Every structure is written in structure tokens, then in C-alpha cells.
């Protein structure tokens, strides 16, 4: 590729602006010249929960529509899909398609995935994840495009291209993976394994309007005003992290990618086409990932703090915002560690069983779960 990452301005989701931005951001990467007539292209969107496009939770349909136009004009067969954190069934996912405005993509030549079968794969090259179930619709594709949304994330600090590939795991299997890879550093390494298996041909990031604060589903939309692309999900993530004030060491998936030599130490070492620093948002409200503490501890002063000490003293934990909680029990249902019970209509978290995966925070439909930083973590931060 002629550059590591391409970035261009895109101020709104007007159809013409989206198409113009996509053509511009792809040009330094050779455009879509690799697409051949009849090629089957799977576009892996971020469809994490029920949300309207303006909530900045999902990949915006206007960008997906523009990409579908560009691909179908080259004769490609386009399928858009995802496996969100819930039932991986036609009834459930089709409701998500409708909520996110994805039905309109059918007017642009794309099909919405209706294959909800699952398969198991052996992946000996994986570092921590060598066997896993996956969504079989991807088998039908000649190429996969990873089209993510730039958001904060309770467990991984950043939800971008690498994290988006967790959608390869069928929705009801996701809690099992959180429990199996309860160590956040291993969870990040598992995500890199998934990326290495899927090998997306192209990664795109919707950073027109991102999400800050209590992401990836209950945060606040924040204008960033750009679209970014790369042939490497991890290099794209490294640049996107820098846009919102995060360094490599702040984002566990980036640390895991750096371990494998997939990215340089910092965003400034990337070859970028476009003035990326103009899109930096210095006051972006971020979330500090607890797993970054575990990575930083390797060989340093914090290396002596392990296990229970780090978990109890430093790692953030979910906390119920009682004034917002409606007692729906979704957090109890989704918790992979079964650490949540409902008492007097409100969730009570067993701190001893909590694995700090923040599934409750990510999938709370009312944004009633927050990331709480301990006093020790706040003191170290100062």
C-alpha cells in the first residue's frame, strides 16, 4: 500500500458528501481497483445494539449506502451484516437493521445478511484463541470490509476496527469469550487473533460523528469530522486513538498488535495521507481501560502488582447509576460471570465474581451502568 492510513474530512452524512469522502479516502490506497465483477464482498458494520443513526452507536447507513454504490458499480455483490451482543437470529437482527436505518441499503444494491448459521474453526496460528465459533455468512465472501465506528469502550478504551471484528463471534457466544478471556490483556490478544483469521481486505472508520464518554452504546455523540481508511485494522486504530488523545499503551488491542510487530510505537511513525492532526479532539471524554494497567506492568514498577492487588486496587469496575436504572435486568442476563443479582428492583454487583468485562455497561439499554475508577487509580492518574 502507498500509505499506512488515509484520512479526509467528512463533515456530515449527506449522501453526496459521503460518496465524495469515500472516493477521496480510498484513492491513496489504490481505490477499489481490486474489486472484480461478480466478487462477493461482505461489509462488517458495527451494529452493536438498537439505536437510531444519530445516536452514534452504529456505523452510519449513509456511509454504508455510499460504499454499496461504489462496490455495486464495479459489479460486486454486497452483503452487509454483523452479529450484535444478543440473539443471533433473523427476528432479532432484522429489528436491529430496521432501528439503525439499514433497510435503506437495499436501495443501493446491498443485501442485508440473512444467513444466521454458525461454524467452528481451528486456527493454529492464534496466540490465545485457536478454536472458536464464527458467523458463517463470512464464508460466502471473497473479501471482507471492516467498517467500524469510532467510540470509547469500557473494557478496551477504544472501539474501532480491531474491536469491530468481535462481531465474528455469534452474539450468544460472546459472554463465554468474556469469561474465557477474563484477563483483559488476553481478551485484547484474542481480538487480534480474530483479525488475523478474518484478514479484512480493507478497514474503514466512521469518525464523522464519534461517541465519547460512556461508550460504546450509552455515550454522547461527538463531532470529529473525518473518514479514515487503511489496509491494516491496527494501523487505522493507532491513528484513530491519537485523534481522541489515546496513546498505544492506553488501548489494549494496540498493545497486543504492537507485541506482534503489526504497528509502530506511536501514531507519528505512520505514513498518513492527509493532515490527521487537524481532526484531533483534545477534550474528548475518554475511558481508561483497566487492561492497560496490566500491559504497563510488564517489567515496570507496576509489574510487582499482580492478580488481586491490581484487580482490587486499580481496575475500574461497573457501577449502577440508580437514578437512571429501570430494573429491566438486562445486565443480569448478559453478565458472563453471573455476578449480578436483582435486589429490590435494582442490580447488585458481586465484586468478588465480577471479571471487569463491562458487558453490563456496554449492553445496558438505558445507560445506567458506568465505569467507576477506584480512588487508587485516580490517585495514580494524578
C-alpha positions as CSV (number, residue, x, y, z in Angstrom):
1,X,0.0,0.0,0.0
2,X,1.2,3.6,-0.8
3,X,0.4,4.8,2.8
4,X,-0.5,3.2,6.2
5,X,-3.6,5.3,6.7
6,X,-5.6,7.7,4.6
7,X,-7.8,10.4,6.3
8,X,-10.1,13.0,4.7
9,X,-12.7,15.5,6.0
10,X,-16.4,14.5,6.1
11,X,-18.5,17.0,8.0
12,X,-21.9,15.4,7.7
13,X,-23.8,12.4,6.4
14,X,-25.3,14.0,3.3
15,X,-25.2,11.3,0.5
16,X,-23.1,13.4,-1.8
17,X,-20.6,14.2,1.0
18,X,-20.3,10.6,2.0
19,X,-19.6,9.4,-1.6
20,X,-17.1,12.2,-2.1
21,X,-15.3,11.4,1.1
22,X,-15.2,7.7,0.4
23,X,-13.7,8.2,-3.0
24,X,-11.1,10.6,-1.6
25,X,-10.1,8.4,1.4
26,X,-9.7,5.3,-0.8
27,X,-7.7,7.0,-3.6
28,X,-4.3,6.8,-1.8
29,X,-4.9,3.1,-1.1
30,X,-5.5,2.4,-4.8
31,X,-9.2,2.9,-4.7
32,X,-11.4,-0.1,-5.2
33,X,-9.4,-1.4,-8.2
34,X,-9.1,-4.8,-6.5
35,X,-12.9,-5.3,-6.9
36,X,-13.8,-7.5,-9.8
37,X,-17.3,-8.1,-11.4
38,X,-19.1,-10.9,-9.6
39,X,-16.9,-10.6,-6.5
40,X,-18.8,-11.2,-3.2
41,X,-17.9,-8.5,-0.7
42,X,-19.0,-8.7,3.0
43,X,-19.2,-5.4,4.8
44,X,-18.9,-6.0,8.5
45,X,-20.6,-3.0,10.1
46,X,-20.9,-2.1,13.8
47,X,-24.5,-3.0,14.7
48,X,-24.0,-3.4,18.5
49,X,-27.5,-2.5,19.7
50,X,-30.8,-0.9,19.0
51,X,-30.1,2.7,18.1
52,X,-31.0,5.3,15.6
53,X,-28.2,6.5,13.3
54,X,-28.0,9.9,15.1
55,X,-27.1,8.2,18.4
56,X,-23.6,7.5,17.0
57,X,-23.7,3.8,18.2
58,X,-23.7,2.1,14.9
59,X,-21.9,2.6,11.5
60,X,-24.0,5.3,9.8
61,X,-26.2,4.0,7.0
62,X,-25.3,6.9,4.7
63,X,-21.7,5.8,4.6
64,X,-22.7,2.2,4.1
65,X,-25.0,3.2,1.3
66,X,-22.2,5.2,-0.5
67,X,-19.9,2.3,-0.2
68,X,-22.5,-0.1,-1.5
69,X,-22.9,2.2,-4.5
70,X,-19.2,2.2,-5.2
71,X,-18.9,-1.5,-4.9
72,X,-22.0,-2.5,-7.0
73,X,-21.0,-0.1,-9.7
74,X,-17.9,-2.3,-10.1
75,X,-20.1,-5.3,-10.3
76,X,-19.7,-6.6,-6.8
77,X,-22.3,-8.5,-4.8
78,X,-22.5,-6.7,-1.5
79,X,-23.8,-8.1,1.8
80,X,-23.9,-6.0,5.0
81,X,-24.1,-7.7,8.4
82,X,-23.0,-8.1,11.9
83,X,-23.6,-10.3,15.0
84,X,-24.5,-8.0,17.8
85,X,-24.4,-8.8,21.5
86,X,-27.7,-10.7,21.7
87,X,-29.6,-13.4,19.9
88,X,-28.1,-14.2,16.5
89,X,-31.5,-14.9,14.9
90,X,-33.4,-13.4,11.9
91,X,-36.1,-11.9,14.2
92,X,-33.6,-10.1,16.5
93,X,-31.0,-8.9,13.9
94,X,-33.7,-7.7,11.5
95,X,-35.1,-5.5,14.2
96,X,-31.6,-4.0,14.6
97,X,-31.3,-3.5,10.8
98,X,-34.6,-1.5,11.0
99,X,-33.6,0.5,14.0
100,X,-30.2,1.5,12.5
101,X,-31.7,2.6,9.2
102,X,-30.0,-0.2,7.3
103,X,-33.1,-1.2,5.3
104,X,-32.3,1.7,3.0
105,X,-29.1,-0.1,1.9
106,X,-31.2,-2.4,-0.2
107,X,-32.0,0.6,-2.4
108,X,-28.2,0.8,-3.1
109,X,-27.7,-2.7,-4.3
110,X,-26.7,-4.2,-1.0
111,X,-28.2,-7.2,0.7
112,X,-28.6,-7.5,4.5
113,X,-27.3,-10.7,5.7
114,X,-30.0,-13.3,6.4
115,X,-27.7,-16.3,7.0
116,X,-27.6,-16.8,10.7
117,X,-25.8,-20.2,10.7
118,X,-22.6,-20.8,12.8
119,X,-19.5,-22.8,12.3
120,X,-16.4,-23.8,14.3
121,X,-12.9,-23.2,13.0
122,X,-9.5,-24.4,14.1
123,X,-6.9,-21.6,13.9
124,X,-3.5,-22.9,15.0
125,X,-1.8,-19.6,14.2
126,X,-3.8,-17.9,17.0
127,X,-1.8,-16.8,20.0
128,X,-4.6,-17.3,22.6
129,X,-7.6,-18.2,20.5
130,X,-7.1,-21.3,18.4
131,X,-10.6,-22.7,18.1
132,X,-13.8,-20.6,18.0
133,X,-17.3,-20.4,16.6
134,X,-17.9,-17.8,13.9
135,X,-20.7,-16.4,11.8
136,X,-20.9,-18.5,8.7
137,X,-22.1,-15.7,6.4
138,X,-18.5,-14.6,6.1
139,X,-17.6,-17.8,4.3
140,X,-19.6,-16.7,1.3
141,X,-17.4,-13.6,0.8
142,X,-14.4,-13.2,-1.5
143,X,-13.4,-10.2,0.6
144,X,-14.3,-8.6,3.9
145,X,-14.5,-4.8,4.5
146,X,-14.4,-3.8,8.2
147,X,-16.5,-0.6,8.5
148,X,-16.3,0.5,12.2
149,X,-17.4,3.4,14.3
150,X,-15.0,5.5,16.4
151,X,-16.2,5.2,20.1
152,X,-14.9,4.9,23.6
153,X,-15.1,1.4,25.3
154,X,-15.4,0.4,28.9
155,X,-13.1,-2.6,28.7
156,X,-10.8,-1.8,25.7
157,X,-10.7,2.1,26.0
158,X,-11.3,2.3,22.2
159,X,-13.9,0.6,19.9
160,X,-12.7,0.9,16.4
161,X,-11.6,-1.5,13.6
162,X,-10.0,-4.3,15.7
163,X,-12.8,-4.4,18.3
164,X,-15.4,-4.4,15.5
165,X,-14.2,-7.9,14.4
166,X,-15.5,-9.3,17.7
167,X,-18.8,-9.4,15.7
168,X,-17.3,-12.5,14.1
169,X,-18.3,-14.4,17.2
170,X,-22.1,-15.2,17.3
171,X,-23.9,-12.9,19.7
172,X,-24.9,-15.5,22.3
173,X,-21.3,-16.9,22.4
174,X,-19.8,-13.5,23.3
175,X,-20.3,-13.8,27.1
176,X,-18.5,-17.1,27.0
177,X,-15.5,-15.4,25.4
178,X,-15.5,-12.6,28.0
179,X,-15.4,-15.3,30.7
180,X,-12.8,-17.4,28.9
181,X,-10.5,-14.4,28.4
182,X,-11.3,-12.6,31.6
183,X,-7.8,-11.2,31.8
184,X,-8.3,-8.0,29.7
185,X,-4.8,-8.3,28.1
186,X,-5.7,-11.8,26.9
187,X,-9.1,-10.5,25.6
188,X,-7.2,-8.0,23.5
189,X,-4.9,-10.7,22.2
190,X,-8.0,-12.8,21.3
191,X,-9.3,-9.8,19.3
192,X,-6.1,-9.6,17.4
193,X,-6.3,-13.4,16.7
194,X,-9.8,-12.8,15.2
195,X,-8.4,-10.0,13.0
196,X,-5.6,-12.3,11.8
197,X,-8.2,-15.0,10.9
198,X,-10.6,-12.8,9.1
199,X,-7.9,-10.7,7.3
200,X,-10.2,-7.9,6.2
201,X,-9.2,-6.6,2.8
202,X,-10.0,-3.0,3.9
203,X,-10.8,-1.2,7.1
204,X,-12.8,2.0,7.2
205,X,-13.7,4.2,10.2
206,X,-16.8,6.3,10.5
207,X,-15.4,9.2,12.5
208,X,-17.8,11.8,11.2
209,X,-19.6,11.7,14.5
210,X,-18.0,9.5,17.1
211,X,-19.0,8.6,20.6
212,X,-17.3,9.9,23.8
213,X,-17.9,9.3,27.5
214,X,-19.9,6.2,28.5
215,X,-19.3,4.2,25.2
216,X,-19.7,2.1,23.2
217,X,-23.5,2.3,23.5
218,X,-24.5,4.9,26.1
219,X,-22.1,7.7,25.5
220,X,-22.6,11.1,23.8
221,X,-22.2,11.8,20.1
222,X,-19.2,14.0,19.4
223,X,-18.3,15.5,16.1
224,X,-14.9,14.6,14.7
225,X,-15.5,15.3,11.1
226,X,-13.4,12.8,9.2
227,X,-13.3,9.4,7.5
228,X,-10.3,7.2,7.7
229,X,-9.1,4.0,5.9
230,X,-6.3,1.5,5.9
231,X,-5.5,-2.0,4.7
232,X,-4.5,-2.6,8.4
233,X,-7.1,-2.5,11.1
234,X,-4.4,-1.9,13.7
235,X,-2.7,0.9,12.0
236,X,-6.1,2.5,11.5
237,X,-6.8,2.1,15.2
238,X,-3.5,3.6,16.1
239,X,-4.3,6.8,14.2
240,X,-7.9,6.9,15.4
241,X,-6.7,6.5,19.0
242,X,-4.5,9.6,18.6
243,X,-7.4,11.6,17.3
244,X,-9.1,11.3,20.7
245,X,-6.0,11.6,22.8
246,X,-5.1,8.0,23.4
247,X,-1.7,6.5,23.0
248,X,-0.8,2.9,22.1
249,X,-0.3,2.0,25.8
250,X,-3.8,3.2,26.6
251,X,-5.5,0.8,24.2
252,X,-5.1,-3.0,24.9
253,X,-5.7,-4.1,21.4
254,X,-2.9,-1.7,20.2
255,X,-0.6,-3.2,22.8
256,X,-1.4,-6.7,21.6
257,X,-0.8,-5.6,18.0
258,X,2.5,-4.0,18.9
259,X,3.6,-7.2,20.6
260,X,3.3,-8.9,17.2
261,X,5.0,-6.2,15.3
262,X,1.8,-5.1,13.5
263,X,2.1,-1.4,14.3
264,X,4.8,1.1,15.2
265,X,5.2,2.5,18.7
266,X,3.2,5.7,18.0
267,X,0.9,7.3,15.5
268,X,3.6,9.8,14.5
269,X,5.5,7.0,12.9
270,X,2.7,6.1,10.5
271,X,2.7,7.1,6.9
272,X,-0.5,9.1,6.7
273,X,-2.1,10.6,3.6
274,X,-4.0,13.7,4.9
275,X,-3.5,16.2,7.7
276,X,-4.7,14.0,10.5
277,X,-3.7,16.4,13.3
278,X,-6.4,18.8,12.3
279,X,-9.0,16.3,13.4
280,X,-7.6,15.8,16.9
281,X,-10.2,16.5,19.7
282,X,-8.1,17.4,22.8
283,X,-11.1,17.4,25.2
284,X,-12.6,14.1,24.0
285,X,-14.1,12.4,27.1
286,X,-12.4,9.0,27.2
287,X,-12.5,5.8,29.3
288,X,-9.2,4.4,30.8
289,X,-9.0,0.7,30.2
290,X,-8.1,-1.5,33.1
291,X,-6.1,-3.8,30.9
292,X,-3.7,-1.0,30.0
293,X,-2.5,-1.3,33.6
294,X,-1.7,-4.9,33.1
295,X,0.3,-4.3,29.9
296,X,2.2,-1.4,31.5
297,X,3.1,-3.5,34.5
298,X,5.3,-5.8,32.4
299,X,8.8,-5.1,33.5
300,X,8.0,-1.8,35.2
301,X,7.3,-0.7,38.8
302,X,3.7,-1.9,38.5
303,X,5.0,-5.3,37.4
304,X,5.1,-6.2,41.1
305,X,1.4,-5.6,41.4
306,X,-0.4,-8.6,40.2
307,X,-3.6,-10.5,40.4
308,X,-5.8,-9.5,43.2
309,X,-3.9,-6.3,44.1
310,X,-4.3,-4.8,40.6
311,X,-7.9,-6.0,40.3
312,X,-9.0,-4.7,43.7
313,X,-6.9,-1.5,43.9
314,X,-6.5,-0.2,40.4
315,X,-9.0,-1.7,37.9
316,X,-12.2,0.2,37.2
317,X,-15.4,-1.6,37.8
318,X,-19.0,-1.2,36.7
319,X,-21.3,0.9,38.9
320,X,-25.1,1.3,38.8
321,X,-26.5,4.8,38.3
322,X,-29.6,4.3,40.4
323,X,-31.4,7.4,39.2
324,X,-31.3,6.0,35.6
325,X,-31.8,2.3,36.1
326,X,-35.3,1.0,35.4
327,X,-34.7,-2.5,36.7
328,X,-35.0,-4.3,33.4
329,X,-32.5,-7.0,34.4
330,X,-30.6,-6.9,31.0
331,X,-27.3,-6.6,32.9
332,X,-28.0,-9.8,34.9
333,X,-28.9,-11.6,31.7
334,X,-25.8,-10.6,29.8
335,X,-23.2,-10.9,32.7
336,X,-20.9,-13.8,31.7
337,X,-19.6,-14.3,35.3
338,X,-23.2,-14.3,36.8
339,X,-22.0,-11.6,39.1
340,X,-25.2,-9.5,39.1
341,X,-28.4,-10.2,41.1
342,X,-31.5,-8.1,41.2
343,X,-32.4,-6.8,44.7
344,X,-35.4,-4.6,45.3
345,X,-35.7,-4.0,41.5
346,X,-32.1,-2.9,41.1
347,X,-28.9,-4.7,40.1
348,X,-26.4,-5.6,42.8
349,X,-22.9,-6.5,41.6
350,X,-20.8,-9.1,43.4
351,X,-17.4,-7.5,43.3
352,X,-15.7,-10.8,44.0
353,X,-17.2,-12.5,41.0
354,X,-17.0,-9.5,38.6
355,X,-14.4,-10.0,35.8
356,X,-14.5,-6.4,34.7
357,X,-15.6,-7.1,31.2
358,X,-18.1,-4.3,31.2
359,X,-20.7,-6.2,29.3
360,X,-23.3,-4.8,31.6
361,X,-22.2,-1.3,30.8
362,X,-22.0,-2.0,27.1
363,X,-25.4,-3.5,26.7
364,X,-27.5,-1.6,29.2
365,X,-30.3,-0.2,27.1
366,X,-30.7,2.8,29.4
367,X,-27.1,3.8,30.0
368,X,-27.5,3.1,33.7
369,X,-24.1,1.4,34.1
370,X,-21.0,3.5,34.3
371,X,-17.2,2.8,34.6
372,X,-16.2,3.6,38.2
373,X,-12.5,4.3,38.8
374,X,-11.2,3.4,42.2
375,X,-9.6,6.0,44.4
376,X,-6.2,4.3,43.9
377,X,-6.5,4.5,40.1
378,X,-7.5,8.2,40.4
379,X,-4.6,8.9,42.6
380,X,-2.1,7.3,40.2
381,X,-3.7,9.2,37.3
382,X,-2.9,12.4,39.1
